[in-house]
Amino acid sequence: MMNMKTNSTHKILVSIIIPVYNEAEKIAGCLQNIFHVMESLEVPYEIIIIDDGSIDGTAEAVKSVRNKGKVRIFRNIHNKGKGSALLKGIDAAKGDVIVTIDGDGQHLPEEIPLLVKPILNGRAQTVIGSRFLEEKNRIPFRHMLANKIIRNFFNILYDTHFTDMLLGFRAFRREVFLSNINLKTMGYLIEVEILKELLSASIKIEEVGVTCLYHKKSSILRGIYITAQILLGIIRFKISNI
């Protein structure tokens, strides 16, 4: 069992933030798994769902299981992007440690302790999951190629050695966000902007290998478009720091 106490009177509260968009088929199972993991750890926790304008009944799927755990749900009337959803969740979070995880079944809730333990042990203030440090992952070639291009470009510009720039499975000390992070991105570029802000604030970051499952196929053209947008965003971030 993981010891989550910081002193004799206070237990660490973990806030798990899940941005979702049209995940009615997956979100209930994801929540059930998170309930099991957190209850087995016997730690105080809350789950914050941000339904980013879903039209497939995602909110109703959440409500069907929310009475089995500690869940709060927020809804955007219109889809505003993953960045907007994450910021809304972080603003609502009450925990000492914040965990972000996708609600589409791509990440395994049972690996949440892998992200949280380095923070509780004082080794890091932020832990990011890397699909490339877990040898069992079967990563589609185009995802691997796009991530390699983005990773190498970022690492060269920022003199870093990250292995995964874009995975949304991460954990942070909450005060890191309150004191050091100024996020503006509304879309998928949020994952890169978070790393840029953490580096600017000299926050200690650790990577850990995690499982990544691929359930959906996106078009090649969409993948090229998103990759180009992220590369342009990295350039903008770098220029803004000069």
C-alpha atoms as an extended CHARMM CRD file, in Angstrom:
* protein
*
       242  EXT
         1         1  MET       CA              0.0000000000        0.0000000000        0.0000000000  PROA      1               0.0000000000
         2         2  MET       CA              1.2790000000        3.4470000000       -0.8680000000  PROA      2               0.0000000000
         3         3  ASN       CA              1.8070000000        5.8420000000        2.0360000000  PROA      3               0.0000000000
         4         4  MET       CA              0.2580000000        9.1400000000        1.0210000000  PROA      4               0.0000000000
         5         5  LYS       CA              0.6980000000       10.9600000000        4.3430000000  PROA      5               0.0000000000
         6         6  THR       CA              2.8320000000       14.1030000000        4.4430000000  PROA      6               0.0000000000
         7         7  ASN       CA              2.6290000000       14.3830000000        8.2300000000  PROA      7               0.0000000000
         8         8  SER       CA              0.5850000000       12.9420000000       11.0960000000  PROA      8               0.0000000000
         9         9  THR       CA             -2.4780000000       15.1110000000       10.4360000000  PROA      9               0.0000000000
        10        10  HSD       CA             -2.6740000000       15.5080000000        6.6780000000  PROA      10              0.0000000000
        11        11  LYS       CA             -3.1680000000       13.0600000000        3.8580000000  PROA      11              0.0000000000
        12        12  ILE       CA             -2.3950000000       14.0210000000        0.2990000000  PROA      12              0.0000000000
        13        13  LEU       CA             -5.5530000000       14.5700000000       -1.7580000000  PROA      13              0.0000000000
        14        14  VAL       CA             -5.2800000000       13.4260000000       -5.3750000000  PROA      14              0.0000000000
        15        15  SER       CA             -7.3700000000       15.1620000000       -8.0470000000  PROA      15              0.0000000000
        16        16  ILE       CA             -7.8250000000       13.1180000000      -11.2210000000  PROA      16              0.0000000000
        17        17  ILE       CA             -8.8160000000       15.2730000000      -14.1870000000  PROA      17              0.0000000000
        18        18  ILE       CA            -10.3980000000       13.6510000000      -17.2370000000  PROA      18              0.0000000000
        19        19  PRO       CA            -11.1870000000       15.7940000000      -20.3030000000  PROA      19              0.0000000000
        20        20  VAL       CA            -13.6640000000       13.9660000000      -22.5560000000  PROA      20              0.0000000000
        21        21  TYR       CA            -15.3250000000       14.5280000000      -25.9020000000  PROA      21              0.0000000000
        22        22  ASN       CA            -17.7930000000       11.9750000000      -27.2500000000  PROA      22              0.0000000000
        23        23  GLU       CA            -16.5580000000        9.0860000000      -25.0900000000  PROA      23              0.0000000000
        24        24  ALA       CA            -19.9050000000        7.6140000000      -23.9930000000  PROA      24              0.0000000000
        25        25  GLU       CA            -18.7300000000        4.0850000000      -24.7870000000  PROA      25              0.0000000000
        26        26  LYS       CA            -15.4860000000        4.2870000000      -22.8070000000  PROA      26              0.0000000000
        27        27  ILE       CA            -15.8860000000        6.7110000000      -19.9220000000  PROA      27              0.0000000000
        28        28  ALA       CA            -17.9340000000        4.5230000000      -17.5570000000  PROA      28              0.0000000000
        29        29  GLY       CA            -15.3800000000        1.7090000000      -17.7500000000  PROA      29              0.0000000000
        30        30  CYS       CA            -12.5400000000        4.1810000000      -17.2580000000  PROA      30              0.0000000000
        31        31  LEU       CA            -14.2190000000        5.5560000000      -14.1300000000  PROA      31              0.0000000000
        32        32  GLN       CA            -14.8730000000        2.1060000000      -12.7260000000  PROA      32              0.0000000000
        33        33  ASN       CA            -11.1920000000        1.2630000000      -13.0880000000  PROA      33              0.0000000000
        34        34  ILE       CA            -10.1380000000        4.5190000000      -11.4200000000  PROA      34              0.0000000000
        35        35  PHE       CA            -12.5140000000        3.8760000000       -8.5120000000  PROA      35              0.0000000000
        36        36  HSD       CA            -10.9670000000        0.4380000000       -8.0140000000  PROA      36              0.0000000000
        37        37  VAL       CA             -7.3860000000        1.7270000000       -8.1450000000  PROA      37              0.0000000000
        38        38  MET       CA             -7.9150000000        4.6530000000       -5.7940000000  PROA      38              0.0000000000
        39        39  GLU       CA            -10.0310000000        2.7220000000       -3.2940000000  PROA      39              0.0000000000
        40        40  SER       CA             -7.4200000000       -0.0530000000       -3.1690000000  PROA      40              0.0000000000
        41        41  LEU       CA             -4.7740000000        2.5870000000       -2.4100000000  PROA      41              0.0000000000
        42        42  GLU       CA             -6.9650000000        3.9300000000        0.3870000000  PROA      42              0.0000000000
        43        43  VAL       CA             -6.1120000000        7.5380000000       -0.4120000000  PROA      43              0.0000000000
        44        44  PRO       CA             -8.3620000000       10.6120000000       -0.4940000000  PROA      44              0.0000000000
        45        45  TYR       CA             -9.2350000000       11.4400000000       -4.0870000000  PROA      45              0.0000000000
        46        46  GLU       CA            -11.6330000000       13.2640000000       -6.3460000000  PROA      46              0.0000000000
        47        47  ILE       CA            -12.3810000000       12.7990000000      -10.0210000000  PROA      47              0.0000000000
        48        48  ILE       CA            -13.1720000000       15.8110000000      -12.1800000000  PROA      48              0.0000000000
        49        49  ILE       CA            -14.7820000000       15.1720000000      -15.5490000000  PROA      49              0.0000000000
        50        50  ILE       CA            -14.8640000000       17.9680000000      -18.1220000000  PROA      50              0.0000000000
        51        51  ASP       CA            -17.3140000000       17.0930000000      -20.8760000000  PROA      51              0.0000000000
        52        52  ASP       CA            -16.1380000000       19.3100000000      -23.7160000000  PROA      52              0.0000000000
        53        53  GLY       CA            -19.3600000000       19.6730000000      -25.6800000000  PROA      53              0.0000000000
        54        54  SER       CA            -20.0750000000       15.9670000000      -26.2580000000  PROA      54              0.0000000000
        55        55  ILE       CA            -23.1810000000       15.0970000000      -28.2580000000  PROA      55              0.0000000000
        56        56  ASP       CA            -23.1850000000       11.3050000000      -27.7990000000  PROA      56              0.0000000000
        57        57  GLY       CA            -24.4490000000       11.0260000000      -24.2090000000  PROA      57              0.0000000000
        58        58  THR       CA            -21.0680000000       11.1460000000      -22.4540000000  PROA      58              0.0000000000
        59        59  ALA       CA            -22.4600000000       13.1420000000      -19.5140000000  PROA      59              0.0000000000
        60        60  GLU       CA            -25.2670000000       10.6310000000      -19.0380000000  PROA      60              0.0000000000
        61        61  ALA       CA            -22.7260000000        7.7740000000      -19.0880000000  PROA      61              0.0000000000
        62        62  VAL       CA            -20.8000000000        9.5240000000      -16.3060000000  PROA      62              0.0000000000
        63        63  LYS       CA            -23.9500000000       10.0130000000      -14.2410000000  PROA      63              0.0000000000
        64        64  SER       CA            -24.7140000000        6.2910000000      -14.4630000000  PROA      64              0.0000000000
        65        65  VAL       CA            -21.6560000000        5.4470000000      -12.3410000000  PROA      65              0.0000000000
        66        66  ARG       CA            -20.8220000000        8.6680000000      -10.5010000000  PROA      66              0.0000000000
        67        67  ASN       CA            -22.5520000000        7.4960000000       -7.3060000000  PROA      67              0.0000000000
        68        68  LYS       CA            -19.9070000000        4.7750000000       -6.9770000000  PROA      68              0.0000000000
        69        69  GLY       CA            -17.0470000000        7.2370000000       -6.4650000000  PROA      69              0.0000000000
        70        70  LYS       CA            -16.1520000000       10.8310000000       -5.7880000000  PROA      70              0.0000000000
        71        71  VAL       CA            -16.9470000000       12.4880000000       -9.1050000000  PROA      71              0.0000000000
        72        72  ARG       CA            -17.6880000000       16.0480000000      -10.1660000000  PROA      72              0.0000000000
        73        73  ILE       CA            -18.6560000000       16.8070000000      -13.7410000000  PROA      73              0.0000000000
        74        74  PHE       CA            -18.4490000000       20.0890000000      -15.6400000000  PROA      74              0.0000000000
        75        75  ARG       CA            -19.8380000000       20.6150000000      -19.1240000000  PROA      75              0.0000000000
        76        76  ASN       CA            -18.9360000000       22.9680000000      -21.9510000000  PROA      76              0.0000000000
        77        77  ILE       CA            -21.9440000000       23.6650000000      -24.1430000000  PROA      77              0.0000000000
        78        78  HSD       CA            -19.6870000000       23.7530000000      -27.2020000000  PROA      78              0.0000000000
        79        79  ASN       CA            -16.4150000000       21.9590000000      -27.9280000000  PROA      79              0.0000000000
        80        80  LYS       CA            -13.5780000000       24.2890000000      -26.9270000000  PROA      80              0.0000000000
        81        81  GLY       CA            -10.5740000000       21.9680000000      -27.1660000000  PROA      81              0.0000000000
        82        82  LYS       CA             -8.5460000000       19.7960000000      -24.8260000000  PROA      82              0.0000000000
        83        83  GLY       CA             -6.5410000000       22.7220000000      -23.4710000000  PROA      83              0.0000000000
        84        84  SER       CA             -9.6830000000       24.5470000000      -22.4080000000  PROA      84              0.0000000000
        85        85  ALA       CA            -11.0260000000       21.4250000000      -20.7240000000  PROA      85              0.0000000000
        86        86  LEU       CA             -7.7840000000       20.7860000000      -18.8180000000  PROA      86              0.0000000000
        87        87  LEU       CA             -7.5980000000       24.3660000000      -17.5940000000  PROA      87              0.0000000000
        88        88  LYS       CA            -11.1790000000       24.1590000000      -16.3620000000  PROA      88              0.0000000000
        89        89  GLY       CA            -10.3850000000       20.9580000000      -14.5030000000  PROA      89              0.0000000000
        90        90  ILE       CA             -7.2040000000       22.3150000000      -12.9510000000  PROA      90              0.0000000000
        91        91  ASP       CA             -9.0670000000       25.4210000000      -11.7910000000  PROA      91              0.0000000000
        92        92  ALA       CA            -11.7150000000       23.2430000000      -10.1160000000  PROA      92              0.0000000000
        93        93  ALA       CA             -9.2510000000       20.7910000000       -8.5390000000  PROA      93              0.0000000000
        94        94  LYS       CA             -8.7770000000       20.8090000000       -4.7690000000  PROA      94              0.0000000000
        95        95  GLY       CA             -6.0380000000       18.1940000000       -4.5790000000  PROA      95              0.0000000000
        96        96  ASP       CA             -2.3900000000       18.5110000000       -3.5700000000  PROA      96              0.0000000000
        97        97  VAL       CA             -1.4820000000       16.3090000000       -6.5430000000  PROA      97              0.0000000000
        98        98  ILE       CA             -3.1860000000       16.5520000000       -9.9350000000  PROA      98              0.0000000000
        99        99  VAL       CA             -3.3150000000       13.6070000000      -12.3330000000  PROA      99              0.0000000000
       100       100  THR       CA             -4.4890000000       14.0710000000      -15.9240000000  PROA      100             0.0000000000
       101       101  ILE       CA             -5.7070000000       11.0510000000      -17.8780000000  PROA      101             0.0000000000
       102       102  ASP       CA             -7.6800000000       10.6210000000      -21.0940000000  PROA      102             0.0000000000
       103       103  GLY       CA            -11.1340000000        9.0950000000      -20.8470000000  PROA      103             0.0000000000
       104       104  ASP       CA            -10.9890000000        7.0500000000      -24.0470000000  PROA      104             0.0000000000
       105       105  GLY       CA             -9.3090000000        3.9770000000      -22.5930000000  PROA      105             0.0000000000
       106       106  GLN       CA             -5.9110000000        4.8270000000      -24.0670000000  PROA      106             0.0000000000
       107       107  HSD       CA             -4.2810000000        4.9650000000      -20.6290000000  PROA      107             0.0000000000
       108       108  LEU       CA             -4.5000000000        2.4070000000      -17.8150000000  PROA      108             0.0000000000
       109       109  PRO       CA             -5.7860000000        3.7750000000      -14.4780000000  PROA      109             0.0000000000
       110       110  GLU       CA             -3.8750000000        1.0350000000      -12.6300000000  PROA      110             0.0000000000
       111       111  GLU       CA             -0.6910000000        2.8610000000      -13.6620000000  PROA      111             0.0000000000
       112       112  ILE       CA             -1.6620000000        6.0460000000      -11.7980000000  PROA      112             0.0000000000
       113       113  PRO       CA              0.6500000000        5.0780000000       -8.8850000000  PROA      113             0.0000000000
       114       114  LEU       CA              3.6030000000        5.0750000000      -11.3310000000  PROA      114             0.0000000000
       115       115  LEU       CA              3.0160000000        8.7950000000      -11.8650000000  PROA      115             0.0000000000
       116       116  VAL       CA              2.2050000000        9.7510000000       -8.2980000000  PROA      116             0.0000000000
       117       117  LYS       CA              4.9440000000        7.9330000000       -6.3600000000  PROA      117             0.0000000000
       118       118  PRO       CA              7.9290000000       10.0060000000       -7.6560000000  PROA      118             0.0000000000
       119       119  ILE       CA              6.1230000000       13.1650000000       -6.5250000000  PROA      119             0.0000000000
       120       120  LEU       CA              5.3270000000       11.7870000000       -3.0860000000  PROA      120             0.0000000000
       121       121  ASN       CA              8.9010000000       10.5420000000       -2.7360000000  PROA      121             0.0000000000
       122       122  GLY       CA             10.2060000000       14.0290000000       -3.5130000000  PROA      122             0.0000000000
       123       123  ARG       CA             12.0820000000       12.9640000000       -6.6450000000  PROA      123             0.0000000000
       124       124  ALA       CA             10.0450000000       15.1830000000       -8.9590000000  PROA      124             0.0000000000
       125       125  GLN       CA              7.4270000000       17.8980000000       -8.9700000000  PROA      125             0.0000000000
       126       126  THR       CA              6.0200000000       16.6850000000      -12.2650000000  PROA      126             0.0000000000
       127       127  VAL       CA              5.8890000000       13.2020000000      -13.7930000000  PROA      127             0.0000000000
       128       128  ILE       CA              4.9400000000       12.6010000000      -17.4180000000  PROA      128             0.0000000000
       129       129  GLY       CA              4.0490000000        9.2740000000      -18.9370000000  PROA      129             0.0000000000
       130       130  SER       CA              6.0120000000        8.0690000000      -21.9430000000  PROA      130             0.0000000000
       131       131  ARG       CA              4.7130000000        5.4040000000      -24.3090000000  PROA      131             0.0000000000
       132       132  PHE       CA              8.2250000000        5.0710000000      -25.7540000000  PROA      132             0.0000000000
       133       133  LEU       CA              9.7470000000        3.9040000000      -22.4620000000  PROA      133             0.0000000000
       134       134  GLU       CA              7.3810000000        0.9260000000      -22.3330000000  PROA      134             0.0000000000
       135       135  GLU       CA              8.6120000000       -1.7470000000      -24.7350000000  PROA      135             0.0000000000
       136       136  LYS       CA              5.3010000000       -3.6580000000      -24.8710000000  PROA      136             0.0000000000
       137       137  ASN       CA              3.4430000000       -0.7800000000      -26.5330000000  PROA      137             0.0000000000
       138       138  ARG       CA              2.4590000000       -1.3340000000      -30.1500000000  PROA      138             0.0000000000
       139       139  ILE       CA              2.5910000000        2.1610000000      -31.5710000000  PROA      139             0.0000000000
       140       140  PRO       CA              1.3320000000        2.7040000000      -35.1260000000  PROA      140             0.0000000000
       141       141  PHE       CA              4.1160000000        3.8260000000      -37.4230000000  PROA      141             0.0000000000
       142       142  ARG       CA              2.6110000000        7.2140000000      -38.2940000000  PROA      142             0.0000000000
       143       143  HSD       CA              2.1220000000        8.0380000000      -34.5920000000  PROA      143             0.0000000000
       144       144  MET       CA              5.7060000000        7.0290000000      -33.9200000000  PROA      144             0.0000000000
       145       145  LEU       CA              7.0090000000        9.1270000000      -36.8040000000  PROA      145             0.0000000000
       146       146  ALA       CA              4.9970000000       12.2270000000      -35.8990000000  PROA      146             0.0000000000
       147       147  ASN       CA              6.0540000000       12.0270000000      -32.2660000000  PROA      147             0.0000000000
       148       148  LYS       CA              9.7080000000       11.5370000000      -33.2350000000  PROA      148             0.0000000000
       149       149  ILE       CA              9.6470000000       14.6540000000      -35.4110000000  PROA      149             0.0000000000
       150       150  ILE       CA              7.9600000000       16.7440000000      -32.7000000000  PROA      150             0.0000000000
       151       151  ARG       CA             10.1510000000       15.3130000000      -29.9260000000  PROA      151             0.0000000000
       152       152  ASN       CA             13.4260000000       15.9370000000      -31.7460000000  PROA      152             0.0000000000
       153       153  PHE       CA             12.3920000000       19.4410000000      -32.7660000000  PROA      153             0.0000000000
       154       154  PHE       CA             11.4500000000       20.3830000000      -29.1970000000  PROA      154             0.0000000000
       155       155  ASN       CA             14.5140000000       18.7570000000      -27.6460000000  PROA      155             0.0000000000
       156       156  ILE       CA             16.8550000000       20.6040000000      -30.0090000000  PROA      156             0.0000000000
       157       157  LEU       CA             15.2360000000       23.9880000000      -29.3560000000  PROA      157             0.0000000000
       158       158  TYR       CA             15.0440000000       23.5450000000      -25.5830000000  PROA      158             0.0000000000
       159       159  ASP       CA             18.1480000000       21.3860000000      -25.0170000000  PROA      159             0.0000000000
       160       160  THR       CA             16.1200000000       18.6130000000      -23.3810000000  PROA      160             0.0000000000
       161       161  HSD       CA             15.8760000000       14.8330000000      -23.7150000000  PROA      161             0.0000000000
       162       162  PHE       CA             12.1760000000       14.0110000000      -23.4880000000  PROA      162             0.0000000000
       163       163  THR       CA             11.0220000000       10.7820000000      -25.1060000000  PROA      163             0.0000000000
       164       164  ASP       CA              7.3080000000       11.6700000000      -25.3560000000  PROA      164             0.0000000000
       165       165  MET       CA              5.9140000000       15.1610000000      -25.8260000000  PROA      165             0.0000000000
       166       166  LEU       CA              2.2070000000       14.5980000000      -26.3140000000  PROA      166             0.0000000000
       167       167  LEU       CA              0.8560000000       11.9060000000      -24.0000000000  PROA      167             0.0000000000
       168       168  GLY       CA             -1.7780000000       13.3510000000      -21.6710000000  PROA      168             0.0000000000
       169       169  PHE       CA             -1.1340000000       10.9120000000      -18.8060000000  PROA      169             0.0000000000
       170       170  ARG       CA              0.7110000000       13.0700000000      -16.2550000000  PROA      170             0.0000000000
       171       171  ALA       CA              0.9100000000       14.0950000000      -12.5950000000  PROA      171             0.0000000000
       172       172  PHE       CA              1.8050000000       17.4300000000      -11.0120000000  PROA      172             0.0000000000
       173       173  ARG       CA              2.1120000000       19.0920000000       -7.6720000000  PROA      173             0.0000000000
       174       174  ARG       CA             -0.8090000000       21.5250000000       -7.6620000000  PROA      174             0.0000000000
       175       175  GLU       CA              1.3220000000       24.4150000000       -6.4470000000  PROA      175             0.0000000000
       176       176  VAL       CA              3.4200000000       24.0240000000       -9.5990000000  PROA      176             0.0000000000
       177       177  PHE       CA              0.4420000000       25.2490000000      -11.5910000000  PROA      177             0.0000000000
       178       178  LEU       CA             -0.6070000000       27.8860000000       -9.0800000000  PROA      178             0.0000000000
       179       179  SER       CA              2.8570000000       29.4260000000       -8.8510000000  PROA      179             0.0000000000
       180       180  ASN       CA              4.6030000000       28.8790000000      -12.1680000000  PROA      180             0.0000000000
       181       181  ILE       CA              2.3200000000       27.9860000000      -15.0580000000  PROA      181             0.0000000000
       182       182  ASN       CA              0.5910000000       30.4550000000      -17.3720000000  PROA      182             0.0000000000
       183       183  LEU       CA             -1.2680000000       28.4720000000      -20.0220000000  PROA      183             0.0000000000
       184       184  LYS       CA             -3.0510000000       29.9680000000      -23.0010000000  PROA      184             0.0000000000
       185       185  THR       CA             -3.4640000000       27.1240000000      -25.4790000000  PROA      185             0.0000000000
       186       186  MET       CA             -6.9680000000       25.7380000000      -25.9700000000  PROA      186             0.0000000000
       187       187  GLY       CA             -6.2200000000       22.6780000000      -28.1540000000  PROA      187             0.0000000000
       188       188  TYR       CA             -3.8990000000       19.6580000000      -28.2090000000  PROA      188             0.0000000000
       189       189  LEU       CA             -0.8410000000       21.9150000000      -28.0970000000  PROA      189             0.0000000000
       190       190  ILE       CA             -1.5420000000       22.2710000000      -24.3820000000  PROA      190             0.0000000000
       191       191  GLU       CA              0.6600000000       19.2420000000      -23.6240000000  PROA      191             0.0000000000
       192       192  VAL       CA              3.6790000000       20.9200000000      -25.2210000000  PROA      192             0.0000000000
       193       193  GLU       CA              2.9170000000       24.2990000000      -23.6670000000  PROA      193             0.0000000000
       194       194  ILE       CA              2.8230000000       22.7230000000      -20.2130000000  PROA      194             0.0000000000
       195       195  LEU       CA              6.3320000000       21.3090000000      -20.7020000000  PROA      195             0.0000000000
       196       196  LYS       CA              7.5850000000       24.6430000000      -22.0180000000  PROA      196             0.0000000000
       197       197  GLU       CA              6.2190000000       26.4480000000      -18.9620000000  PROA      197             0.0000000000
       198       198  LEU       CA              7.6490000000       23.8790000000      -16.5750000000  PROA      198             0.0000000000
       199       199  LEU       CA             11.0850000000       24.2230000000      -18.1460000000  PROA      199             0.0000000000
       200       200  SER       CA             10.8920000000       28.0200000000      -17.9710000000  PROA      200             0.0000000000
       201       201  ALA       CA             10.1920000000       27.7190000000      -14.2490000000  PROA      201             0.0000000000
       202       202  SER       CA             13.0000000000       25.1630000000      -13.7220000000  PROA      202             0.0000000000
       203       203  ILE       CA             10.5470000000       22.5770000000      -12.4330000000  PROA      203             0.0000000000
       204       204  LYS       CA             11.9860000000       19.0870000000      -11.9620000000  PROA      204             0.0000000000
       205       205  ILE       CA             10.3410000000       16.6590000000      -14.4100000000  PROA      205             0.0000000000
       206       206  GLU       CA             10.5830000000       12.8740000000      -14.4930000000  PROA      206             0.0000000000
       207       207  GLU       CA              9.4350000000       10.5210000000      -17.2480000000  PROA      207             0.0000000000
       208       208  VAL       CA              8.0740000000        7.0420000000      -16.5800000000  PROA      208             0.0000000000
       209       209  GLY       CA              7.1040000000        4.3160000000      -19.0180000000  PROA      209             0.0000000000
       210       210  VAL       CA              3.3560000000        3.7400000000      -19.3150000000  PROA      210             0.0000000000
       211       211  THR       CA              1.0370000000        1.6430000000      -21.4260000000  PROA      211             0.0000000000
       212       212  CYS       CA             -0.7070000000        3.2550000000      -24.3950000000  PROA      212             0.0000000000
       213       213  LEU       CA             -3.5480000000        1.5210000000      -26.2270000000  PROA      213             0.0000000000
       214       214  TYR       CA             -4.7470000000        2.6240000000      -29.6480000000  PROA      214             0.0000000000
       215       215  HSD       CA             -8.4810000000        2.2140000000      -30.2390000000  PROA      215             0.0000000000
       216       216  LYS       CA             -9.1490000000        4.8360000000      -32.9010000000  PROA      216             0.0000000000
       217       217  LYS       CA             -7.7260000000        5.5350000000      -36.3330000000  PROA      217             0.0000000000
       218       218  SER       CA             -7.3980000000        9.1010000000      -37.5100000000  PROA      218             0.0000000000
       219       219  SER       CA             -6.8740000000       10.1660000000      -41.0970000000  PROA      219             0.0000000000
       220       220  ILE       CA             -3.3500000000       10.6700000000      -42.3850000000  PROA      220             0.0000000000
       221       221  LEU       CA             -4.1960000000       14.2030000000      -43.5160000000  PROA      221             0.0000000000
       222       222  ARG       CA             -5.4780000000       15.1090000000      -40.0510000000  PROA      222             0.0000000000
       223       223  GLY       CA             -2.3050000000       13.6980000000      -38.5310000000  PROA      223             0.0000000000
       224       224  ILE       CA             -0.1450000000       15.8050000000      -40.8570000000  PROA      224             0.0000000000
       225       225  TYR       CA             -2.2000000000       18.9010000000      -40.0490000000  PROA      225             0.0000000000
       226       226  ILE       CA             -1.9400000000       18.4020000000      -36.2800000000  PROA      226             0.0000000000
       227       227  THR       CA              1.8030000000       17.7090000000      -36.4940000000  PROA      227             0.0000000000
       228       228  ALA       CA              2.3510000000       20.9000000000      -38.4980000000  PROA      228             0.0000000000
       229       229  GLN       CA              0.2850000000       22.9260000000      -36.0130000000  PROA      229             0.0000000000
       230       230  ILE       CA              2.2870000000       21.5840000000      -33.0870000000  PROA      230             0.0000000000
       231       231  LEU       CA              5.6270000000       22.3460000000      -34.7660000000  PROA      231             0.0000000000
       232       232  LEU       CA              4.4780000000       25.8990000000      -35.4940000000  PROA      232             0.0000000000
       233       233  GLY       CA              3.3050000000       26.2110000000      -31.9150000000  PROA      233             0.0000000000
       234       234  ILE       CA              6.7100000000       25.1340000000      -30.5970000000  PROA      234             0.0000000000
       235       235  ILE       CA              8.3340000000       27.8410000000      -32.7080000000  PROA      235             0.0000000000
       236       236  ARG       CA              5.9030000000       30.4410000000      -31.3260000000  PROA      236             0.0000000000
       237       237  PHE       CA              6.6200000000       29.3290000000      -27.7710000000  PROA      237             0.0000000000
       238       238  LYS       CA             10.3670000000       29.6060000000      -28.3320000000  PROA      238             0.0000000000
       239       239  ILE       CA             10.1020000000       33.0630000000      -29.8900000000  PROA      239             0.0000000000
       240       240  SER       CA              7.9050000000       34.2820000000      -27.0230000000  PROA      240             0.0000000000
       241       241  ASN       CA             10.6590000000       33.3070000000      -24.5580000000  PROA      241             0.0000000000
       242       242  ILE       CA             13.3820000000       35.2700000000      -26.3450000000  PROA      242             0.0000000000
